[in-house]
Amino acid sequence: MVLGGKRKIYDNLVSNALEELPIEPQQDLKTKRTTLMVSRYYYYAVLCRKRYDDCLADLSQEFFLSPLTISRHINGRLGYLENLKDRKTDRSDLKKKYPWLAWH
């Protein structure tokens, strides 16, 4: 009997909370992830001066994707990568955009 009451409270709390969350289109989430991935690649390659294969290995651990998949994503956003380089983006710029990540 107690278990049923707990389940009802849980269902009410969780279902109400989920109904209030806005649902973002899947493409927007993929684009955001790829933009973050390219930003992290820029950080590792340009600011930390890591080798290409080391950059891909680090990104593979962060994003749970294969190095080949990461490479394809980066190649698809070369314009954004060039923009980061042209603006001479530094760690503080990246930290402002993605404050929850370590940029040191």
N, C-alpha and C positions, 0 to 999 in steps of 0.2 A: 504494500500500500504506500509506503514512504517512497519507494523507488518511482512509482507512478507520479507522485507529486513533484519529485525532483525533475523528472523528465518534462513535465508540463511547464515548470518554471524555466528550464533550459530552453525548451522549444520556443517559448514566448520571447525570451530575451534574445536568442540568436536570430530567430526569423524576423523579429522587428528590426534588429540592427542591420541585417542584410538588406532588407527592403529599402532602407534609407540611403544606402551607399549608391552613388552614381556609377553606372557601368560604362567604362570607357570602351570605345571600339578597339577590337583586337589589333588592328593595324597601327593605331596610335601607340599602343604598348610596345609593339615590335620596333617601331621607329624610335621610341624613347630608349629602348634597350640597346639598339644599334648605335645611337648617338652616344650613349654612355660608354659602350664598348670602344668606339673610336676615340673618345676622350681618354679612356684608360690606356689605349694603345699609344696615343700621343705622349701621355705622361711617362710610360715605360720607355718608349723609344727615344724621345727627344729630351725630356727632362732628366730621366734616370740613365740615359745612354746605354740601354740594354740591347743585346743582340736580338735580331728578329725572332729567332727560334725561342729565346728566353721570354720575349714579350708574349708570344703565342702560348707558351706553357703557362705563364702567369694568368693570362686571360682565360685559358681553358679551365683553370682551377676556380676562377672567380665566377664564370658564367656557365659552367657545366656543359660546355660545348667542345667539340673536337677542334684542334688547331685549323684543320681545313675549313670547317664551317666558319670559324672566326675570320679567317683570311678572306673568305667570300664576302662576309658582311663588311669588312673594312674596305675591300675593293669596290663595293657598291656605294661607299660614302667617301670616296677620295676627295671630292670637292669640299666636304666638311673638314677633312683632315688638312687639306691645303689652307683652308680658312684659319684653322687653329695656328698653323705655322706662320702664315702671313701676318697675323695679329700678334705674333710672339706671345701667345697665351702662356701664363706662368701658373705656378701652383696655387697662388691666391685666387686667380680667376676660376680655376677648376674647383677649388674649395667653395667658392661662392655659389657655383652652379649645383654642386653635389656635396653638400656639407656633411653628409653621413659617412663619406668614405675617407680613408686615410690618404693624404697626398704628401707625405713626408718621407 
